[in-house]
Amino acid sequence: MDGAPQRLTDRVAIVTGGATGIGGAIAERLAGEGARVVIADRAVDRGAATVRRIEAAGGRAHAVSCDVADGGQVRAMVEETLATFGRLDALVSNAGIPGVAAPADACTEEDFDRVIAVNLRGVFLSAKYALPHLEASGRGVIVNIASTFGMVGTHDAPAYCAAKGGVIGLTKQLAVDYGPRGIRVNAVSPGYIDNDMDQRRARMTSDAAAANLASRESAAALQPLGRQGTTAEIAAAVAYLVSDDASFVTGVVLPVDGGCTSHFNRGRR
């Protein structure tokens, strides 16, 4: 963590879905800037591994098991954060699942409901139970991880697009209600990021995983910057929004997407 800006010293942050991928990168970046970080994830073993990496680099972190779709578990997550670190200054709602790729008429009700429960209801529940403590901190911040697919449509993802669009609307609504109470609420919308969400490729055959990655890279190549982003680039945007450098920023949805939502793509860069 040598050389990292120390904008978050003495702050405590929860990162849901913080064990791996974008969430893991966010947790490590916040810890690198001085925050004490609670990593909330169903994947407890991977969360503990991320804690070890943070501690090996000189930071402080704690892992808790949490399914953000379960209000009781979310409440317990917040309570354990307070018991461990004594306060809560920032909530990063990152936990999410991709769901089954299918158009609406082939999407089961169960899959639709599960994606909404994790990706949207989980953001609401995390905010609900964190907000009183964020207000008490005097500098509370929420950063929700949305998606460019909440801003524009994509094929075969009715639940995911609906949930992420809901996250964007909820972000703006919370910013209106809680700005007067000293809490800033913003969202980051990642585009094509080199991140295997839900470790999906790990469950594929090697050929299928290679084809999946090649498809993403091909799509990303059509964007203005011509590549996938990195999890570290998302983490950097989140750290900015959590920090006092963004002290007059609230209600914002920040695309970190290589420019993919900035133009109509006609099949070429």
Secondary structure, DSSP 8 states (H G I E B T S, - for coil): -TT---TTTT-EEEEET-SSHHHHHHHHHHHHTT-EEEEEES-HHHHHHHHHHHHHTT-EEEEEE--TT-HHHHHHHHHHHHHHHS---EEEE----------GGGS-HHHHHHHHIIIIIHHHHHHHHHHHHHHHHTS-EEEEE--GGGTS--TT-HHHHHHHHHHHHHHHHHHHHHGGGT-EEEEEEE-SBS--GGGTGGGS-HHHHHHHHHHHHHHHHTSTT-S-B-HHHHHHHHHHHHSGGGTT--S-EEEESTTTTSS---S--
